[in-house]
Amino acid sequence: MTISFNHAAEFYRALGEHPPSDAVILDFDETLWLRNSTEEFLASVRPRWLAAMVLQVLGFIKPWRSLRSGEHYRDWIRVVCVLIVAPWSLWLWRRNATKLGPRYLNRPLLEAVRRQHRNSVGVVSFGFREIVRPLLDAIDRDLPLTESCSLRRGARLRITGKAGALQSDMGGERLRRALVITDSPVDRDLLAASDKGFLVEWPDAHYEQAGLRPLMPFVYLQKVKRPDENYLRNAILGHDLPVLLLAFAVISVEPLLASIAVLFYVFSFFTAYETGYFENDQLGLLIESKPKVSANFHSLGRHFSPTFAWSVALVLAALSSLMAFESHSWIPDAVGHQGWFGFLAVWAVFVLFLVVMRLLFHWQNVIHPQGRIVPMLGLQVGRVLGYAAILPTTAIGALFCVAHGVSRWIPYLVYRFGGSRREVPNHLSCLLLLVLFAGAVAIGGDERVFLNWQSLLIFGYAGARAAKELLGFRNRLVPLPRRAAEEIGRRAVPAGRAMDGAAGA
């Protein structure tokens, strides 16, 4: 069925000609009430961060996809999950509704209907009765809520459709004669069931998804900064975390606890690190002629709160430090305290590390793009080797961190000077750097520091990750055919002469 929008004037004209004995069916959300009742309820939940956490986690895992007619259950699952963690919210909503109902009322529409159809009006909504009824009571207690969803019945009405439910209540013939107005093409069944169906968008209506403020950790990184890369899975958990576990956790006397602590430290680090990405986008829009900013920044960026991000980072750092200070960190022994003072010392040093990295990120954000290669080296190496500020490691562990950081810096160097970073083999670079670093240390010192099981794990991991890239790179490691070599030689001669001439000048 093809449907098109009508002008409000067309509806008002039909309303004036509509028999008073026939029903008038008003959609509630964004028609009679110029907001979405479900989203406004979710936005009213306090504390706000608690609702945001639940809704953003649900938005990430999308549990309704496992259900038949899954999208119909989306709002029901969101509301129920929020009520589980904040059961006081419906009580607070009844208080808020007394102000919100009149505030967003479509007064011209209601007044026009009241003048001659007061006793034949019905209100329908895919919103939930427990949420919509308090708003209607604040608007006009005499307005009947003819059809709505219910928290007890879940998505039944959304599956049945408004037309099916109304036909059961009032009969198909009466519904056919009814005057219907809605703002949503989703109500095409209702519009088709009436001979007088009107689809009208109201200029003052506004829909805003709830639960986006404040953005939870990694949402900005995943949705705004790196929307096409799955950066959390591929770069953080897939690249950085294994390096940190091999460098710091496997040598602990309690490797499992140390691994969990490292994981929480990583979450803490990147929660604070996201503020640098946010600043990078903000400054890019202000000072760069061609800023590389995702389109999602304009819809989601305003919900990012650096204060909230740092608060979460500090809490995560505290949890990590509680797990690490007794069994793994070297700091308590250094300060001579194993109790709460030792824990606070570990936490304070890690926070200082976060602050230093944030200042380094700020420096990168405010300098010339090509000059950013200098702080970027510190950022890439620091995001792995920096954990040595609180956790012990070995020579091979430290060298692995440096090799990993430099291998991630090289593509940025190539990019900033006009090349394509996508063609740089990161893992192969990491393995080559690790071999060079370890070889240099062995030549100048004691090679026995590398003859242990941790070195075997590290070289085995680095070699396995490099092997895949090497398979695609191997055709560049064999001699070129003679004709191709001669062609490359001919192309290189003019360039070589030009360089000789420049040297002579």
N, C-alpha and C positions, 0 to 999 in steps of 0.2 A: 504493500500500500504506500503510495506517494502522498506525503502530507506537506503542506506549506503553512507558513506563519500568517496570521491575520493581524490587522491593526486593531488596537483597542477600540477605536471608534466604530468598527464593524460590530464588535460585540455589544457595545452600548446601544447601538441602533436595534440590534436583534432583541436585546433585553427589553427595550421599550415596546416592542411588538409582541413579546412573549406572553401567552395567556397566564394570568395569575394562578390558575389552578394547576398548571404544569410545573414540574420540578426544575430547580436551578441547582446544578452540581458544580461546586467550586473546589478546585484543587487547592490544597493548603500551602505546601512549600513553594516559595518563590512566585506565588500567585496571590492568594489572600494574605499570606504572610511573606514578606519579601526577603526571607532568608531560608536556609535549609535547617529545619528543626533538629535533625540528628547531629549535624556538624556544630550547630550552636550549643547544643547540650554538651557534646564532647569538649568543646572549647571552654565551657564553663567549669569543668572539673578542676578541683584544687586538691593537692598541689599540681600545678600545671605540668611540671617536669615528669610527674608520675604518669599522667595520662599520655604525655608525649612519648615516654619510653614504651608503654604498652602498645600504642598505636603504630609507632614506627617499627617495632619488632614484628607486629602483625603484618604490616605493609611489606616487610622484607620476606617473611616466610609464607604469607598468603595461605593460611590453612584452609580457607573455603574452597580452594582449587581441588581439594580431595573429595569434595561433596558433589553429588549430582545437583545440577542447577546451582553450582557453586557461587556465582556472582550474586545471586539472590540472597545468599546468607551473609554476604560481606558486612553490611552494616549491623546486622544482628550480632554477629561474633564480636565486632568491635565494641559495641555498647556493652554486651554481657561481660567481656573481659575487663573493661574499664570498671564496671560496677563490682566485679570480684575484688579488685584491689582498692577501690574507693567507693564502698557501699553507701556512704553518706551523700553521694552526689545527687540522687533523686530528691532527697529532702531539701538540699540547697537549691536544686533546680526549681522546685515549687515556689520558693521565695523569689528567685531571680525572674521567674516567668511573669510576675505581676508588673515588672517594669519592661521586660523585653517584648511581651505581647503587644502592647499599644505602640511601642517605639518603632517596630518594623511592620506595622499594619498597613495594608494597602487601602487607605481610607476612601479614595474615590470609588474603588470597586465595591467595598462594603456598603457605602452610603447609597450607591446606585441600586444595589440589590435590595436594600432595606426599604426603599421607597414604595415598592409594589410587590415584592416577593418574599416578605419576611417569613411567612408561614410555610413556604415550600422550598426552603433552602436546605441543601445537604452539603457537608464538607467531607472530602475524601483525601486520604494521604497514605503514602507508603512509609511515612514516619510512624513512630511508635506511640500508641495511645497514652502511655505513661508520660511521654514527653510533650505530645501535642495538646492533650486535654488541659493542662495547666495554662498553656498559652491562650487557648480558646476561652477559658474561664476569665482570663484577664481582659480579653477583647469583648466578649459578649457571651454570658452564660447560657443564653437561649439558642446559640448556634449548635446544631446537632453534629456530632462527629459520626457520620454515617458509616464510613469504612476507614479502617486504619490497621496497621500492623500491631502486634502485641509482643512483648518480650516473652510471654508464655507460649505463643504460637509460632514464634520464629519467623520464617520467611513464607508462611502459608499464603498470605495475601499477594505477595510479590510473584509467587508461582502461579496463583489462580488468575491474577490480573484484576484491576478495578472493575472492568466491565462484567466479568463473570460473577464477582461478588455482588455487585449492584443488581444484576439480573435476578439473582436468587432472592434479594431483599425486596425489590420493588417491581419486578416483572420486566420482561423484555420490551413490552409495548410502552410502558410508562417511561422507561429509559430512552426509548427511541424518540419520544416527544420532548424529552428534557433538554434544557439548554445547558451545555457543558463548556467549561473553560478551564484550560490547563496551560502550563508553560512548557511541558516536557513532551518531546516526541516519543518517549517511552510509553506514554498513555495512548498510543495509536489505537489500541483495542477499544478504549473508552470513546475516543473520537469517532471510530467507525460504528459504534453501537448507537450513536445519537444522530438524528438528522440535523442537529444544530450544535455541532462541535466546533469550538474555536480554540486555536493554538496561538497564544499571545505571549510575547516576551515583554516584560515590564522593565522600563529603563532603570528603575530604582532597585530592581532585584539584584542580589549579589550572592554568589556561592563562593565559599572559601573552605577548603579542607582543613579540618581540625587536626591537632596533634603534631604540627610541624614546628612548633616553637616551644622550647628550644630544640634545635636539631641534636640528635643523639650522636655520640662518637661514631666516626667513619661515614655518616650519612653525607656530609658535605664532600668528603673525599670521593665517595662512590657515585653520588648523584650529580655533583657539580664540577668538581675539579677533574675527575677521571671517569666520566660517565660511560665510556666505551671500553674500559680496560679491566674491570673487576680488580682494582688495585689492591684491595684488602687480601683477596685470595692469591693473586699471582705474585705481587711484589712483596707484600709484608709477610704473609703466612707462607708463601711459596719460596721466597728468596731470603729475606732477612732472618726469619725465625730459625730455619735449619742451621744457618751459620752461627747464630747465638747459642743454640743448644749444643752444637759441637764444640764451640769455643769456651763456653762457660758452664753449662749444666752437666755434661758427661763426666767432668772431673770432680764433681761434688761427692761427698760421702753419702748424700741422699739425693741421687740424681732425679728421681721422680718429683720430689718436692721442689728441687731447684728448677726443674723444667716448668712446673706450674708457675713458680715465681717469675721466671723469665718471661713467660707468656703474659702475665699481668703487667710486668714492666713494659713490654712492647705495647700493650694496649694503652697504658698511661702515657708513654712517649708520643705515640701518634695522635692521641687525643689532644695533647698540647701542641703538637706539630701542625695540626690542622689549622690553628690560628695563623700560622705563617702562610699557608695556602690561601686562606681567606683574605689576608692582607695583600698578598700578591695579586689577587683578582681585583680588589678594590683600587690599588694603586695603578694596575694596568689600565683600568677604565679611565683613570684620572690623567695619567701622564704619558701613555703610549699612543702613538698614532694608529697602530693596528694591534690592539690588545687581543691576546689569545684567551678569551673568556667564554666558557660554555653558556649556551642559551639558558640553561637551568639556573644560572646565577640570579637572573632577574626574578624568578619565581620562588627560589629557595634560599638565596643568599641572605635575604633580609631576616630569615628565621635563625641564622647562625649567631650564637652568643659566645664571644671569646671568654667572658666571665664564667659562664656555665662550663665551657670546655676545660678551662683551667681548674675549676672546682672538681670536676670529675677526674681529671688527671691527677690531682693531689690525693684524692681518695684512693684511686687505683694504686698510686705509688705507695700509699700507706699499707694497703693490703699486701702488696708485693713485699714490702720491707718486713712486715710481720712474718712472712713465710721464709725470708732469706737471712734475716740478721743473725740468727743463732747457728744455723748450719752451714751457711755458704759465704756470707760477706766477710771480707777481711777487715772491715772498719771497726767492729766492736773490739777486736784484739788490739788494733792500733790505738784506740782511745782508752783501752783498759776498762771497758764497761760492757757487760753482757746483758744487762737488764733493759729497762725502758730507755735509759740514756743511750745504750747501744742501738736500740731500734730507732730512736729519734735521730741519731747521728747518720745512720744509713739513709733514712728518709730525707734528711736535710741535704745530704750530698747528692742524692739523685735529683732532688728538686733544683739544686744549683746547676746540675748538668742540663736539666730541661731549660733553665733560664739562659744558660750560655748558648745552647742550640737555638733558642728563640731569637736571641740577639744576633747570632750569625745569620739566621734566616732573614731578619729585618735588614741587615746590611746588604744581603743579596737582593732584596726587593727594591732597594732605593738607588742602586748604582746602574751604570751603563750595562746593557745586556751582555756584551762580550766580556766585560769585567767580572761578570757573575761567575765565571769559571773558577775564580779563586775561592770565594766562600762556599761554592758548591762542592769543591773537593773536601772542605771541612765538614760539610753536612753529610755527604755520602759516607765518608770514613767514620765520622762521629756517631752516626745512627747505629753502628755495630760495635766499633771499638770503644765508644764512650761508656759502655756498661762496665768497662774495667775500672771505672771510678768507684764502683761499689762491689764488684764481683771479681774474684781471682781468676786468672787464666794462665796459660803457658805460652812459651815462645811461639809454638806452632799455631796456637789459638789466636794470638795477637796478629801474627803474620797473615793468617787466613782472613781475619777481619779487615786488615788493610788491603789485601788483594781484592776482596769482595767490594770494598768501598771504591777503590780506584777503578775496578772494572765497570762499576755503575756510573762513574764520573766520566769515563772516556766517551760514551755516546753523547753526553751533554756537551763535551768539548767539541766533538765533531759537529753537532747540531748548531752550536753558537758560531761556528766558522763556516757555515753554509753547506755542510754535508747532511746525509740522512742517518739518523741514529738507529733506525730500524734495521740497517744492514750490518751493524756492529755485533759480532758474536760475544755476548757478555760472559757466558760461562767458560768459553774457550779462553777469553782474556783473563778471567779469574784464575784458571788453572795455570796458564803460562806465567802470570805474575807470581803466583804462589811458589811455583818451581824456582823461579829466579830469586825470589826473596829468601827461600829456604836454602837454596844453594849458596847464596852470598853469605848468609849467617853461618852455614856449616864450614865454609872455607875460612872465614875469619874467626871461628870459635870452636865449639865442641859439637860435632855432628850427632853425638849420642842423645842430645836433647830431642831429636826427632825420631829416635828409635823406640817408639812406644805405641800402644794401641790407639791412643787418641790421634796420633799422626796418621795411622793406617785408616782410621775412620774418615778423617778430613780429606786425605788424598783420594780415598775411594769415592767419597761423595763428590768432590770437585771433578774427579775424572769421569764419573758417571754422568754428571750434568753436562760436561764438555763434550762427551762422546756423541750425543745427539747432534750438537751443532757441528761437530767435526765431520759427521757423515755428509752433511750438506755442504761442507766447506772443502772436502777432500779434493774435488776436481780443480781447486785453485792451488793445490800443492804439488801438482805433477808438471813436468816440463811442457811448455806450449808446443803445438805443432810448428814446424819450421816456417811455414808461410805466415802464421799468426805472429811469430816472434819477429820476422822481418818487418811486418807491417807496424808492429809496436816500435821497432827500432827506427823506422823512417819517421814516425810521428814524434819520436823523442829527439831526433837530431836538431830540428830548428829550435826547440826549446833549450837544448843544451848549448847551441851557439849563442842564443840570445843571452843566456846566463853568463857565458864566457865574455861576451861583449860588455855586459853590465859590470862584470868584475874588472875588466880592463879599464872601463871608464872611471 
